[in-house]
Amino acid sequence: MRVVAVRTKFENLPSSLASLAFSSESKIYISLGTEYEVYALSVFEGVAFLQIVNDVDIIAWLPAWLFEMRDTTLPHDWIGNLFSTEPSLVLGPLFVASDEEAYRCMVEQDLASCQKFQRRKDDLAGANREDPL
């Protein structure tokens, strides 16, 4: 799944995002028109969040409102999980979406989760170099 940034600031927020306490001063480090790989997706309080690596090489969960879809193809290793608490839905690889604890560890950037993330990111980059579209 790939997206392109169409907004880089939390200005003129839709009402669905207003309650989530984003500031127009928040630095999110994405560039207008730049395409980003989506590594996972979660739904928190009814808002879709995308896990990307931003321009300063930090794993970030950002509202989908900041992006437009470029490629809606889901990676072959993603699973989906529904929870009775927030987030209500997580889509992504097993180490992110297997359960609420896995998701929490990824959001909090637990070392083991970040290492799994980096290995998967490296594997995807290698596969893309070997099989150009």
Secondary structure, DSSP 8 states (H G I E B T S, - for coil): -EEEES--S--S--HHHHTTT--TT------TT-EEE--EEEEETTEEEEEEE-TTS-EEEEEGGGEEEEE----TT-EEEE-SSSSSEEEE-HHHHSSHHHHHHHHTT-HHHHHHHHHHHHHHHHHHHHS--
